[in-house]
Amino acid sequence: MPEISVIMGVYNGAKKLEYAIQSIQNQTFKDFEFIICDDGSSDESIEIVRRFASKDNRIVLIENPHNMGLAMTLNNC
């Protein structure tokens, strides 16, 4: 098990999502899981997360069936 979990909620954040994911990946501490919950995005956010997850097994994608808001999204993480 990883030492810590990092969580992120995303809703239509494709413009800055790659930068945000890379920021977490580039930390000097490496023993973590990175749980990203998409909150029903209608842009390419899910595709971006899937691309990163296919290359980094620390990334776990959770998908809300529809927009549920930040609090519920982070609770799902």
All heavy atoms as a GROMACS GRO file, in nm:
protein
  608
    1MET      N    1   0.084  -0.119   0.000
    1MET     CA    2   0.000   0.000   0.000
    1MET      C    3   0.088   0.125   0.000
    1MET      O    4   0.189   0.130   0.069
    1MET     CB    5  -0.088   0.003   0.125
    1MET     CG    6  -0.203  -0.097   0.125
    1MET     SD    7  -0.327  -0.068  -0.001
    1MET     CE    8  -0.388   0.092   0.045
    2PRO      N    9   0.046   0.225  -0.076
    2PRO     CA   10   0.121   0.350  -0.074
    2PRO      C   11   0.112   0.417   0.062
    2PRO      O   12   0.018   0.395   0.138
    2PRO     CB   13   0.051   0.436  -0.179
    2PRO     CG   14  -0.051   0.351  -0.243
    2PRO     CD   15  -0.065   0.226  -0.166
    3GLU      N   16   0.210   0.499   0.090
    3GLU     CA   17   0.214   0.567   0.218
    3GLU      C   18   0.104   0.671   0.231
    3GLU      O   19   0.047   0.689   0.338
    3GLU     CB   20   0.350   0.632   0.238
    3GLU     CG   21   0.372   0.678   0.380
    3GLU     CD   22   0.516   0.710   0.408
    3GLU    OE1   23   0.605   0.637   0.360
    3GLU    OE2   24   0.540   0.807   0.480
    4ILE      N   25   0.073   0.741   0.122
    4ILE     CA   26  -0.033   0.843   0.127
    4ILE      C   27  -0.119   0.835   0.001
    4ILE      O   28  -0.080   0.776  -0.100
    4ILE     CB   29   0.023   0.986   0.141
    4ILE    CG1   30   0.106   1.024   0.017
    4ILE    CG2   31   0.103   1.004   0.267
    4ILE    CD1   32   0.140   1.171   0.010
    5SER      N   33  -0.237   0.897   0.009
    5SER     CA   34  -0.324   0.912  -0.107
    5SER      C   35  -0.339   1.061  -0.135
    5SER      O   36  -0.362   1.140  -0.044
    5SER     CB   37  -0.462   0.852  -0.079
    5SER     OG   38  -0.454   0.714  -0.057
    6VAL      N   39  -0.327   1.096  -0.261
    6VAL     CA   40  -0.351   1.232  -0.307
    6VAL      C   41  -0.482   1.227  -0.385
    6VAL      O   42  -0.500   1.140  -0.469
    6VAL     CB   43  -0.237   1.282  -0.398
    6VAL    CG1   44  -0.266   1.422  -0.450
    6VAL    CG2   45  -0.104   1.278  -0.324
    7ILE      N   46  -0.575   1.319  -0.355
    7ILE     CA   47  -0.702   1.318  -0.426
    7ILE      C   48  -0.721   1.448  -0.503
    7ILE      O   49  -0.672   1.553  -0.463
    7ILE     CB   50  -0.821   1.293  -0.331
    7ILE    CG1   51  -0.837   1.404  -0.228
    7ILE    CG2   52  -0.808   1.157  -0.265
    7ILE    CD1   53  -0.962   1.393  -0.143
    8MET      N   54  -0.792   1.436  -0.615
    8MET     CA   55  -0.820   1.553  -0.698
    8MET      C   56  -0.958   1.534  -0.761
    8MET      O   57  -0.987   1.428  -0.816
    8MET     CB   58  -0.716   1.568  -0.809
    8MET     CG   59  -0.746   1.680  -0.908
    8MET     SD   60  -0.634   1.680  -1.051
    8MET     CE   61  -0.482   1.731  -0.974
    9GLY      N   62  -1.040   1.636  -0.750
    9GLY     CA   63  -1.166   1.639  -0.823
    9GLY      C   64  -1.147   1.725  -0.946
    9GLY      O   65  -1.076   1.825  -0.943
   10VAL      N   66  -1.209   1.684  -1.056
   10VAL     CA   67  -1.197   1.762  -1.179
   10VAL      C   68  -1.333   1.771  -1.247
   10VAL      O   69  -1.407   1.673  -1.253
   10VAL     CB   70  -1.091   1.704  -1.276
   10VAL    CG1   71  -1.124   1.564  -1.319
   10VAL    CG2   72  -1.070   1.794  -1.395
   11TYR      N   73  -1.366   1.892  -1.294
   11TYR     CA   74  -1.486   1.913  -1.373
   11TYR      C   75  -1.452   2.010  -1.485
   11TYR      O   76  -1.422   2.128  -1.459
   11TYR     CB   77  -1.600   1.968  -1.287
   11TYR     CG   78  -1.724   2.000  -1.366
   11TYR    CD1   79  -1.801   1.896  -1.420
   11TYR    CD2   80  -1.762   2.130  -1.392
   11TYR    CE1   81  -1.913   1.923  -1.494
   11TYR    CE2   82  -1.875   2.158  -1.467
   11TYR     CZ   83  -1.950   2.054  -1.519
   11TYR     OH   84  -2.061   2.080  -1.594
   12ASN      N   85  -1.452   1.960  -1.606
   12ASN     CA   86  -1.420   2.041  -1.725
   12ASN      C   87  -1.291   2.121  -1.706
   12ASN      O   88  -1.285   2.240  -1.733
   12ASN     CB   89  -1.536   2.133  -1.760
   12ASN     CG   90  -1.656   2.057  -1.813
   12ASN    OD1   91  -1.643   1.945  -1.860
   12ASN    ND2   92  -1.771   2.117  -1.807
   13GLY      N   93  -1.188   2.052  -1.659
   13GLY     CA   94  -1.062   2.118  -1.632
   13GLY      C   95  -0.952   2.088  -1.732
   13GLY      O   96  -0.834   2.097  -1.699
   14ALA      N   97  -0.989   2.050  -1.852
   14ALA     CA   98  -0.891   2.002  -1.951
   14ALA      C   99  -0.780   2.103  -1.978
   14ALA      O  100  -0.666   2.063  -2.000
   14ALA     CB  101  -0.961   1.966  -2.081
   15LYS      N  102  -0.810   2.231  -1.974
   15LYS     CA  103  -0.709   2.332  -2.007
   15LYS      C  104  -0.588   2.327  -1.914
   15LYS      O  105  -0.476   2.352  -1.956
   15LYS     CB  106  -0.770   2.472  -2.006
   15LYS     CG  107  -0.862   2.498  -2.121
   15LYS     CD  108  -0.912   2.641  -2.118
   15LYS     CE  109  -1.006   2.667  -2.234
   15LYS     NZ  110  -1.057   2.804  -2.233
   16LYS      N  111  -0.611   2.296  -1.787
   16LYS     CA  112  -0.501   2.298  -1.689
   16LYS      C  113  -0.474   2.162  -1.627
   16LYS      O  114  -0.387   2.149  -1.542
   16LYS     CB  115  -0.532   2.399  -1.579
   16LYS     CG  116  -0.540   2.541  -1.632
   16LYS     CD  117  -0.561   2.639  -1.522
   16LYS     CE  118  -0.568   2.781  -1.581
   16LYS     NZ  119  -0.584   2.881  -1.479
   17LEU      N  120  -0.547   2.060  -1.671
   17LEU     CA  121  -0.538   1.929  -1.607
   17LEU      C  122  -0.402   1.864  -1.624
   17LEU      O  123  -0.348   1.808  -1.528
   17LEU     CB  124  -0.650   1.839  -1.660
   17LEU     CG  125  -0.666   1.703  -1.592
   17LEU    CD1  126  -0.683   1.718  -1.441
   17LEU    CD2  127  -0.783   1.629  -1.652
   18GLU      N  128  -0.345   1.870  -1.743
   18GLU     CA  129  -0.214   1.809  -1.763
   18GLU      C  130  -0.111   1.869  -1.669
   18GLU      O  131  -0.032   1.797  -1.607
   18GLU     CB  132  -0.169   1.824  -1.908
   18GLU     CG  133  -0.248   1.739  -2.003
   18GLU     CD  134  -0.194   1.742  -2.145
   18GLU    OE1  135  -0.074   1.770  -2.163
   18GLU    OE2  136  -0.273   1.716  -2.238
   19TYR      N  137  -0.112   2.000  -1.658
   19TYR     CA  138  -0.018   2.068  -1.568
   19TYR      C  139  -0.040   2.024  -1.423
   19TYR      O  140   0.055   1.998  -1.349
   19TYR     CB  141  -0.034   2.219  -1.582
   19TYR     CG  142   0.054   2.297  -1.487
   19TYR    CD1  143   0.190   2.313  -1.512
   19TYR    CD2  144   0.001   2.351  -1.370
   19TYR    CE1  145   0.271   2.383  -1.423
   19TYR    CE2  146   0.081   2.421  -1.281
   19TYR     CZ  147   0.216   2.436  -1.308
   19TYR     OH  148   0.295   2.504  -1.220
   20ALA      N  149  -0.166   2.014  -1.382
   20ALA     CA  150  -0.197   1.975  -1.244
   20ALA      C  151  -0.150   1.832  -1.214
   20ALA      O  152  -0.092   1.805  -1.108
   20ALA     CB  153  -0.347   1.988  -1.218
   21ILE      N  154  -0.176   1.741  -1.307
   21ILE     CA  155  -0.132   1.602  -1.288
   21ILE      C  156   0.020   1.594  -1.284
   21ILE      O  157   0.078   1.528  -1.197
   21ILE     CB  158  -0.190   1.511  -1.398
   21ILE    CG1  159  -0.343   1.501  -1.383
   21ILE    CG2  160  -0.126   1.373  -1.394
   21ILE    CD1  161  -0.412   1.431  -1.499
   22GLN      N  162   0.085   1.660  -1.377
   22GLN     CA  163   0.232   1.658  -1.380
   22GLN      C  164   0.291   1.718  -1.253
   22GLN      O  165   0.395   1.672  -1.205
   22GLN     CB  166   0.283   1.732  -1.503
   22GLN     CG  167   0.255   1.658  -1.631
   22GLN     CD  168   0.284   1.741  -1.755
   22GLN    OE1  169   0.294   1.863  -1.748
   22GLN    NE2  170   0.295   1.674  -1.869
   23SER      N  171   0.226   1.818  -1.198
   23SER     CA  172   0.274   1.879  -1.074
   23SER      C  173   0.279   1.777  -0.961
   23SER      O  174   0.375   1.772  -0.884
   23SER     CB  175   0.184   1.996  -1.036
   23SER     OG  176   0.222   2.050  -0.913
   24ILE      N  177   0.176   1.694  -0.952
   24ILE     CA  178   0.175   1.589  -0.848
   24ILE      C  179   0.278   1.481  -0.882
   24ILE      O  180   0.353   1.437  -0.794
   24ILE     CB  181   0.034   1.528  -0.835
   24ILE    CG1  182  -0.069   1.634  -0.792
   24ILE    CG2  183   0.035   1.410  -0.737
   24ILE    CD1  184  -0.041   1.702  -0.660
   25GLN      N  185   0.284   1.440  -1.006
   25GLN     CA  186   0.379   1.336  -1.045
   25GLN      C  187   0.524   1.376  -1.020
   25GLN      O  188   0.608   1.291  -0.994
   25GLN     CB  189   0.364   1.302  -1.194
   25GLN     CG  190   0.240   1.225  -1.228
   25GLN     CD  191   0.230   1.198  -1.376
   25GLN    OE1  192   0.250   1.289  -1.457
   25GLN    NE2  193   0.199   1.075  -1.413
   26ASN      N  194   0.553   1.503  -1.031
   26ASN     CA  195   0.691   1.550  -1.021
   26ASN      C  196   0.738   1.580  -0.879
   26ASN      O  197   0.849   1.630  -0.860
   26ASN     CB  198   0.710   1.673  -1.109
   26ASN     CG  199   0.700   1.642  -1.256
   26ASN    OD1  200   0.728   1.530  -1.298
   26ASN    ND2  201   0.657   1.738  -1.335
   27GLN      N  202   0.658   1.547  -0.781
   27GLN     CA  203   0.700   1.565  -0.642
   27GLN      C  204   0.818   1.472  -0.613
   27GLN      O  205   0.830   1.364  -0.673
   27GLN     CB  206   0.585   1.536  -0.546
   27GLN     CG  207   0.466   1.626  -0.564
   27GLN     CD  208   0.499   1.771  -0.536
   27GLN    OE1  209   0.556   1.805  -0.434
   27GLN    NE2  210   0.465   1.858  -0.630
   28THR      N  211   0.902   1.511  -0.521
   28THR     CA  212   1.016   1.426  -0.486
   28THR      C  213   0.972   1.302  -0.409
   28THR      O  214   1.036   1.197  -0.419
   28THR     CB  215   1.121   1.504  -0.404
   28THR    OG1  216   1.057   1.558  -0.288
   28THR    CG2  217   1.181   1.616  -0.488
   29PHE      N  218   0.864   1.312  -0.336
   29PHE     CA  219   0.807   1.196  -0.265
   29PHE      C  220   0.730   1.112  -0.367
   29PHE      O  221   0.643   1.164  -0.437
   29PHE     CB  222   0.715   1.243  -0.152
   29PHE     CG  223   0.662   1.131  -0.068
   29PHE    CD1  224   0.739   1.077   0.034
   29PHE    CD2  225   0.536   1.077  -0.092
   29PHE    CE1  226   0.691   0.973   0.112
   29PHE    CE2  227   0.487   0.974  -0.015
   29PHE     CZ  228   0.564   0.921   0.087
   30LYS      N  229   0.759   0.986  -0.378
   30LYS     CA  230   0.702   0.903  -0.484
   30LYS      C  231   0.607   0.794  -0.438
   30LYS      O  232   0.537   0.734  -0.519
   30LYS     CB  233   0.815   0.836  -0.565
   30LYS     CG  234   0.909   0.935  -0.632
   30LYS     CD  235   0.839   1.015  -0.738
   30LYS     CE  236   0.936   1.107  -0.811
   30LYS     NZ  237   0.868   1.202  -0.899
   31ASP      N  238   0.602   0.765  -0.307
   31ASP     CA  239   0.520   0.654  -0.257
   31ASP      C  240   0.378   0.703  -0.227
   31ASP      O  241   0.339   0.723  -0.112
   31ASP     CB  242   0.584   0.594  -0.132
   31ASP     CG  243   0.511   0.468  -0.086
   31ASP    OD1  244   0.437   0.409  -0.165
   31ASP    OD2  245   0.529   0.431   0.032
   32PHE      N  246   0.299   0.722  -0.333
   32PHE     CA  247   0.161   0.768  -0.316
   32PHE      C  248   0.073   0.709  -0.424
   32PHE      O  249   0.121   0.663  -0.527
   32PHE     CB  250   0.152   0.921  -0.321
   32PHE     CG  251   0.196   0.983  -0.451
   32PHE    CD1  252   0.108   0.998  -0.557
   32PHE    CD2  253   0.327   1.027  -0.467
   32PHE    CE1  254   0.149   1.055  -0.677
   32PHE    CE2  255   0.368   1.085  -0.587
   32PHE     CZ  256   0.279   1.099  -0.692
   33GLU      N  257  -0.057   0.708  -0.396
   33GLU     CA  258  -0.155   0.681  -0.500
   33GLU      C  259  -0.223   0.814  -0.529
   33GLU      O  260  -0.238   0.898  -0.441
   33GLU     CB  261  -0.256   0.576  -0.457
   33GLU     CG  262  -0.346   0.617  -0.343
   33GLU     CD  263  -0.449   0.511  -0.306
   33GLU    OE1  264  -0.474   0.418  -0.384
   33GLU    OE2  265  -0.504   0.522  -0.195
   34PHE      N  266  -0.262   0.833  -0.653
   34PHE     CA  267  -0.319   0.959  -0.699
   34PHE      C  268  -0.459   0.929  -0.752
   34PHE      O  269  -0.474   0.874  -0.860
   34PHE     CB  270  -0.229   1.018  -0.806
   34PHE     CG  271  -0.265   1.158  -0.852
   34PHE    CD1  272  -0.359   1.235  -0.787
   34PHE    CD2  273  -0.201   1.211  -0.961
   34PHE    CE1  274  -0.390   1.362  -0.829
   34PHE    CE2  275  -0.231   1.339  -1.006
   34PHE     CZ  276  -0.326   1.414  -0.940
   35ILE      N  277  -0.559   0.960  -0.671
   35ILE     CA  278  -0.697   0.930  -0.705
   35ILE      C  279  -0.760   1.056  -0.765
   35ILE      O  280  -0.765   1.160  -0.700
   35ILE     CB  281  -0.776   0.885  -0.581
   35ILE    CG1  282  -0.708   0.764  -0.517
   35ILE    CG2  283  -0.921   0.855  -0.618
   35ILE    CD1  284  -0.761   0.730  -0.379
   36ILE      N  285  -0.806   1.043  -0.889
   36ILE     CA  286  -0.868   1.156  -0.958
   36ILE      C  287  -1.012   1.117  -0.988
   36ILE      O  288  -1.038   1.014  -1.052
   36ILE     CB  289  -0.794   1.189  -1.089
   36ILE    CG1  290  -0.648   1.219  -1.061
   36ILE    CG2  291  -0.863   1.306  -1.160
   36ILE    CD1  292  -0.562   1.234  -1.186
   37CYS      N  293  -1.106   1.199  -0.942
   37CYS     CA  294  -1.248   1.175  -0.966
   37CYS      C  295  -1.300   1.280  -1.064
   37CYS      O  296  -1.297   1.399  -1.034
   37CYS     CB  297  -1.326   1.178  -0.836
   37CYS     SG  298  -1.501   1.135  -0.857
   38ASP      N  299  -1.347   1.232  -1.179
   38ASP     CA  300  -1.408   1.323  -1.276
   38ASP      C  301  -1.555   1.341  -1.241
   38ASP      O  302  -1.628   1.243  -1.221
   38ASP     CB  303  -1.394   1.269  -1.417
   38ASP     CG  304  -1.455   1.364  -1.517
   38ASP    OD1  305  -1.389   1.463  -1.552
   38ASP    OD2  306  -1.572   1.343  -1.556
   39ASP      N  307  -1.597   1.465  -1.235
   39ASP     CA  308  -1.733   1.498  -1.190
   39ASP      C  309  -1.827   1.525  -1.308
   39ASP      O  310  -1.893   1.627  -1.314
   39ASP     CB  311  -1.727   1.620  -1.097
   39ASP     CG  312  -1.858   1.642  -1.022
   39ASP    OD1  313  -1.937   1.547  -1.011
   39ASP    OD2  314  -1.879   1.755  -0.974
   40GLY      N  315  -1.829   1.432  -1.402
   40GLY     CA  316  -1.920   1.444  -1.514
   40GLY      C  317  -1.877   1.545  -1.619
   40GLY      O  318  -1.962   1.611  -1.680
   41SER      N  319  -1.749   1.557  -1.642
   41SER     CA  320  -1.696   1.655  -1.739
   41SER      C  321  -1.751   1.629  -1.878
   41SER      O  322  -1.771   1.515  -1.919
   41SER     CB  323  -1.544   1.648  -1.745
   41SER     OG  324  -1.487   1.691  -1.623
   42SER      N  325  -1.772   1.739  -1.952
   42SER     CA  326  -1.815   1.727  -2.091
   42SER      C  327  -1.701   1.764  -2.187
   42SER      O  328  -1.720   1.760  -2.308
   42SER     CB  329  -1.936   1.817  -2.116
   42SER     OG  330  -1.904   1.952  -2.088
   43ASP      N  331  -1.586   1.797  -2.134
   43ASP     CA  332  -1.469   1.824  -2.218
   43ASP      C  333  -1.383   1.698  -2.221
   43ASP      O  334  -1.430   1.589  -2.189
   43ASP     CB  335  -1.392   1.948  -2.169
   43ASP     CG  336  -1.329   1.930  -2.032
   43ASP    OD1  337  -1.341   1.820  -1.972
   43ASP    OD2  338  -1.265   2.025  -1.983
   44GLU      N  339  -1.258   1.710  -2.259
   44GLU     CA  340  -1.171   1.591  -2.272
   44GLU      C  341  -1.096   1.555  -2.144
   44GLU      O  342  -0.996   1.483  -2.148
   44GLU     CB  343  -1.074   1.610  -2.389
   44GLU     CG  344  -0.984   1.729  -2.380
   44GLU     CD  345  -1.044   1.858  -2.434
   44GLU    OE1  346  -1.156   1.861  -2.487
   44GLU    OE2  347  -0.976   1.961  -2.422
   45SER      N  348  -1.145   1.598  -2.029
   45SER     CA  349  -1.078   1.569  -1.902
   45SER      C  350  -1.057   1.420  -1.879
   45SER      O  351  -0.948   1.378  -1.840
   45SER     CB  352  -1.156   1.629  -1.785
   45SER     OG  353  -1.156   1.768  -1.790
   46ILE      N  354  -1.160   1.340  -1.901
   46ILE     CA  355  -1.148   1.195  -1.876
   46ILE      C  356  -1.041   1.134  -1.965
   46ILE      O  357  -0.961   1.051  -1.919
   46ILE     CB  358  -1.283   1.124  -1.895
   46ILE    CG1  359  -1.380   1.166  -1.784
   46ILE    CG2  360  -1.267   0.973  -1.897
   46ILE    CD1  361  -1.519   1.109  -1.799
   47GLU      N  362  -1.036   1.174  -2.090
   47GLU     CA  363  -0.936   1.120  -2.181
   47GLU      C  364  -0.795   1.156  -2.136
   47GLU      O  365  -0.703   1.074  -2.146
   47GLU     CB  366  -0.959   1.171  -2.324
   47GLU     CG  367  -1.082   1.113  -2.391
   47GLU     CD  368  -1.214   1.179  -2.347
   47GLU    OE1  369  -1.210   1.290  -2.288
   47GLU    OE2  370  -1.319   1.119  -2.371
   48ILE      N  371  -0.779   1.276  -2.085
   48ILE     CA  372  -0.648   1.319  -2.036
   48ILE      C  373  -0.606   1.233  -1.916
   48ILE      O  374  -0.494   1.183  -1.910
   48ILE     CB  375  -0.649   1.469  -1.999
   48ILE    CG1  376  -0.665   1.553  -2.126
   48ILE    CG2  377  -0.522   1.508  -1.922
   48ILE    CD1  378  -0.692   1.700  -2.100
   49VAL      N  379  -0.697   1.213  -1.822
   49VAL     CA  380  -0.665   1.131  -1.705
   49VAL      C  381  -0.635   0.988  -1.747
   49VAL      O  382  -0.538   0.927  -1.699
   49VAL     CB  383  -0.778   1.134  -1.600
   49VAL    CG1  384  -0.746   1.042  -1.483
   49VAL    CG2  385  -0.803   1.276  -1.551
   50ARG      N  386  -0.714   0.933  -1.837
   50ARG     CA  387  -0.689   0.796  -1.885
   50ARG      C  388  -0.551   0.783  -1.948
   50ARG      O  389  -0.482   0.683  -1.929
   50ARG     CB  390  -0.796   0.755  -1.985
   50ARG     CG  391  -0.927   0.720  -1.921
   50ARG     CD  392  -1.027   0.670  -2.023
   50ARG     NE  393  -1.154   0.640  -1.957
   50ARG     CZ  394  -1.271   0.664  -2.009
   50ARG    NH1  395  -1.282   0.719  -2.129
   50ARG    NH2  396  -1.381   0.634  -1.943
   51ARG      N  397  -0.512   0.882  -2.025
   51ARG     CA  398  -0.379   0.880  -2.089
   51ARG      C  399  -0.269   0.876  -1.983
   51ARG      O  400  -0.174   0.796  -1.993
   51ARG     CB  401  -0.363   1.001  -2.180
   51ARG     CG  402  -0.232   1.002  -2.255
   51ARG     CD  403  -0.228   1.105  -2.368
   51ARG     NE  404  -0.299   1.228  -2.342
   51ARG     CZ  405  -0.245   1.337  -2.287
   51ARG    NH1  406  -0.118   1.337  -2.249
   51ARG    NH2  407  -0.316   1.446  -2.269
   52PHE      N  408  -0.281   0.961  -1.882
   52PHE     CA  409  -0.180   0.961  -1.775
   52PHE      C  410  -0.184   0.830  -1.697
   52PHE      O  411  -0.079   0.775  -1.662
   52PHE     CB  412  -0.202   1.080  -1.682
   52PHE     CG  413  -0.139   1.208  -1.728
   52PHE    CD1  414  -0.210   1.296  -1.807
   52PHE    CD2  415  -0.009   1.240  -1.694
   52PHE    CE1  416  -0.153   1.415  -1.851
   52PHE    CE2  417   0.050   1.358  -1.738
   52PHE     CZ  418  -0.022   1.445  -1.817
   53ALA      N  419  -0.304   0.780  -1.667
   53ALA     CA  420  -0.317   0.656  -1.590
   53ALA      C  421  -0.259   0.537  -1.664
   53ALA      O  422  -0.207   0.444  -1.600
   53ALA     CB  423  -0.464   0.632  -1.556
   54SER      N  424  -0.264   0.538  -1.796
   54SER     CA  425  -0.208   0.426  -1.872
   54SER      C  426  -0.056   0.420  -1.862
   54SER      O  427   0.004   0.315  -1.885
   54SER     CB  428  -0.250   0.434  -2.019
   54SER     OG  429  -0.182   0.539  -2.086
   55LYS      N  430   0.005   0.531  -1.823
   55LYS     CA  431   0.151   0.538  -1.812
   55LYS      C  432   0.201   0.541  -1.668
   55LYS      O  433   0.321   0.530  -1.644
   55LYS     CB  434   0.202   0.662  -1.885
   55LYS     CG  435   0.171   0.662  -2.032
   55LYS     CD  436   0.211   0.792  -2.096
   55LYS     CE  437   0.166   0.794  -2.241
   55LYS     NZ  438   0.182   0.926  -2.302
   56ASP      N  439   0.110   0.560  -1.573
   56ASP     CA  440   0.149   0.574  -1.432
   56ASP      C  441   0.048   0.497  -1.347
   56ASP      O  442  -0.066   0.540  -1.329
   56ASP     CB  443   0.151   0.722  -1.393
   56ASP     CG  444   0.208   0.746  -1.254
   56ASP    OD1  445   0.209   0.652  -1.171
   56ASP    OD2  446   0.249   0.861  -1.227
   57ASN      N  447   0.091   0.382  -1.295
   57ASN     CA  448  -0.002   0.297  -1.221
   57ASN      C  449  -0.040   0.353  -1.084
   57ASN      O  450  -0.123   0.294  -1.014
   57ASN     CB  451   0.051   0.154  -1.209
   57ASN     CG  452   0.179   0.147  -1.128
   57ASN    OD1  453   0.233   0.247  -1.083
   57ASN    ND2  454   0.230   0.027  -1.111
   58ARG      N  455   0.016   0.466  -1.045
   58ARG     CA  456  -0.026   0.530  -0.920
   58ARG      C  457  -0.158   0.605  -0.938
   58ARG      O  458  -0.224   0.638  -0.840
   58ARG     CB  459   0.080   0.628  -0.871
   58ARG     CG  460   0.214   0.564  -0.838
   58ARG     CD  461   0.318   0.668  -0.805
   58ARG     NE  462   0.341   0.754  -0.921
   58ARG     CZ  463   0.424   0.857  -0.922
   58ARG    NH1  464   0.493   0.887  -0.812
   58ARG    NH2  465   0.442   0.929  -1.030
   59ILE      N  466  -0.197   0.631  -1.062
   59ILE     CA  467  -0.317   0.710  -1.089
   59ILE      C  468  -0.439   0.619  -1.100
   59ILE      O  469  -0.439   0.522  -1.175
   59ILE     CB  470  -0.301   0.793  -1.218
   59ILE    CG1  471  -0.187   0.893  -1.202
   59ILE    CG2  472  -0.432   0.862  -1.254
   59ILE    CD1  473  -0.154   0.973  -1.326
   60VAL      N  474  -0.542   0.654  -1.023
   60VAL     CA  475  -0.668   0.581  -1.022
   60VAL      C  476  -0.777   0.679  -1.065
   60VAL      O  477  -0.790   0.787  -1.007
   60VAL     CB  478  -0.700   0.527  -0.881
   60VAL    CG1  479  -0.836   0.458  -0.879
   60VAL    CG2  480  -0.590   0.435  -0.832
   61LEU      N  481  -0.855   0.643  -1.167
   61LEU     CA  482  -0.964   0.728  -1.215
   61LEU      C  483  -1.097   0.678  -1.163
   61LEU      O  484  -1.128   0.559  -1.175
   61LEU     CB  485  -0.966   0.732  -1.368
   61LEU     CG  486  -1.086   0.801  -1.433
   61LEU    CD1  487  -1.093   0.949  -1.395
   61LEU    CD2  488  -1.084   0.783  -1.584
   62ILE      N  489  -1.174   0.768  -1.105
   62ILE     CA  490  -1.311   0.741  -1.066
   62ILE      C  491  -1.398   0.837  -1.147
   62ILE      O  492  -1.363   0.953  -1.164
   62ILE     CB  493  -1.333   0.767  -0.915
   62ILE    CG1  494  -1.243   0.675  -0.831
   62ILE    CG2  495  -1.480   0.749  -0.877
   62ILE    CD1  496  -1.243   0.709  -0.684
   63GLU      N  497  -1.511   0.788  -1.197
   63GLU     CA  498  -1.600   0.872  -1.278
   63GLU      C  499  -1.736   0.882  -1.213
   63GLU      O  500  -1.803   0.781  -1.192
   63GLU     CB  501  -1.615   0.813  -1.418
   63GLU     CG  502  -1.486   0.807  -1.497
   63GLU     CD  503  -1.506   0.747  -1.634
   63GLU    OE1  504  -1.600   0.790  -1.705
   63GLU    OE2  505  -1.430   0.655  -1.669
   64ASN      N  506  -1.778   1.004  -1.181
   64ASN     CA  507  -1.915   1.026  -1.136
   64ASN      C  508  -2.008   1.012  -1.257
   64ASN      O  509  -1.972   1.053  -1.367
   64ASN     CB  510  -1.933   1.166  -1.076
   64ASN     CG  511  -1.864   1.181  -0.942
   64ASN    OD1  512  -1.824   1.084  -0.881
   64ASN    ND2  513  -1.850   1.304  -0.898
   65PRO      N  514  -2.130   0.960  -1.237
   65PRO     CA  515  -2.222   0.944  -1.350
   65PRO      C  516  -2.272   1.078  -1.405
   65PRO      O  517  -2.315   1.085  -1.519
   65PRO     CB  518  -2.337   0.862  -1.291
   65PRO     CG  519  -2.330   0.885  -1.144
   65PRO     CD  520  -2.185   0.909  -1.112
   66HIS      N  521  -2.267   1.181  -1.323
   66HIS     CA  522  -2.308   1.316  -1.362
   66HIS      C  523  -2.245   1.414  -1.264
   66HIS      O  524  -2.187   1.373  -1.164
   66HIS     CB  525  -2.461   1.331  -1.364
   66HIS     CG  526  -2.526   1.292  -1.236
   66HIS    ND1  527  -2.538   1.377  -1.128
   66HIS    CD2  528  -2.580   1.174  -1.196
   66HIS    CE1  529  -2.597   1.315  -1.028
   66HIS    NE2  530  -2.623   1.191  -1.066
   67ASN      N  531  -2.256   1.542  -1.291
   67ASN     CA  532  -2.198   1.644  -1.204
   67ASN      C  533  -2.266   1.639  -1.067
   67ASN      O  534  -2.387   1.652  -1.057
   67ASN     CB  535  -2.213   1.782  -1.268
   67ASN     CG  536  -2.144   1.888  -1.186
   67ASN    OD1  537  -2.207   1.955  -1.107
   67ASN    ND2  538  -2.016   1.902  -1.206
   68MET      N  539  -2.184   1.618  -0.963
   68MET     CA  540  -2.237   1.604  -0.827
   68MET      C  541  -2.183   1.711  -0.732
   68MET      O  542  -2.219   1.712  -0.616
   68MET     CB  543  -2.204   1.463  -0.775
   68MET     CG  544  -2.262   1.353  -0.862
   68MET     SD  545  -2.203   1.189  -0.819
   68MET     CE  546  -2.298   1.160  -0.672
   69GLY      N  547  -2.092   1.793  -0.779
   69GLY     CA  548  -2.033   1.896  -0.694
   69GLY      C  549  -1.903   1.849  -0.631
   69GLY      O  550  -1.875   1.730  -0.620
   70LEU      N  551  -1.824   1.948  -0.588
   70LEU     CA  552  -1.691   1.917  -0.538
   70LEU      C  553  -1.691   1.831  -0.411
   70LEU      O  554  -1.614   1.736  -0.400
   70LEU     CB  555  -1.613   2.047  -0.513
   70LEU     CG  556  -1.470   2.030  -0.463
   70LEU    CD1  557  -1.386   1.951  -0.563
   70LEU    CD2  558  -1.407   2.165  -0.436
   71ALA      N  559  -1.778   1.864  -0.315
   71ALA     CA  560  -1.777   1.788  -0.189
   71ALA      C  561  -1.804   1.639  -0.212
   71ALA      O  562  -1.730   1.553  -0.162
   71ALA     CB  563  -1.879   1.847  -0.091
   72MET      N  564  -1.905   1.606  -0.290
   72MET     CA  565  -1.938   1.467  -0.318
   72MET      C  566  -1.827   1.401  -0.400
   72MET      O  567  -1.792   1.285  -0.377
   72MET     CB  568  -2.070   1.457  -0.391
   72MET     CG  569  -2.114   1.314  -0.414
   72MET     SD  570  -2.140   1.227  -0.259
   72MET     CE  571  -2.316   1.223  -0.259
   73THR      N  572  -1.770   1.477  -0.492
   73THR     CA  573  -1.661   1.423  -0.575
   73THR      C  574  -1.541   1.386  -0.489
   73THR      O  575  -1.483   1.278  -0.504
   73THR     CB  576  -1.622   1.527  -0.682
   73THR    OG1  577  -1.734   1.546  -0.769
   73THR    CG2  578  -1.503   1.480  -0.764
   74LEU      N  579  -1.503   1.474  -0.397
   74LEU     CA  580  -1.390   1.442  -0.310
   74LEU      C  581  -1.424   1.329  -0.213
   74LEU      O  582  -1.338   1.247  -0.181
   74LEU     CB  583  -1.345   1.568  -0.234
   74LEU     CG  584  -1.288   1.678  -0.325
   74LEU    CD1  585  -1.249   1.800  -0.240
   74LEU    CD2  586  -1.169   1.630  -0.406
   75ASN      N  587  -1.549   1.323  -0.170
   75ASN     CA  588  -1.590   1.209  -0.087
   75ASN      C  589  -1.578   1.079  -0.163
   75ASN      O  590  -1.543   0.976  -0.104
   75ASN     CB  591  -1.734   1.227  -0.037
   75ASN     CG  592  -1.745   1.327   0.075
   75ASN    OD1  593  -1.648   1.358   0.142
   75ASN    ND2  594  -1.864   1.380   0.094
   76ASN      N  595  -1.606   1.079  -0.293
   76ASN     CA  596  -1.592   0.958  -0.374
   76ASN      C  597  -1.447   0.912  -0.384
   76ASN      O  598  -1.421   0.794  -0.402
   76ASN     CB  599  -1.649   0.980  -0.514
   76ASN     CG  600  -1.800   0.976  -0.516
   76ASN    OD1  601  -1.864   0.930  -0.423
   76ASN    ND2  602  -1.859   1.027  -0.622
   77CYS      N  603  -1.356   1.006  -0.373
   77CYS     CA  604  -1.214   0.968  -0.377
   77CYS      C  605  -1.179   0.881  -0.258
   77CYS      O  606  -1.096   0.796  -0.266
   77CYS     CB  607  -1.125   1.094  -0.378
   77CYS     SG  608  -1.132   1.187  -0.533
   0.00000   0.00000   0.00000
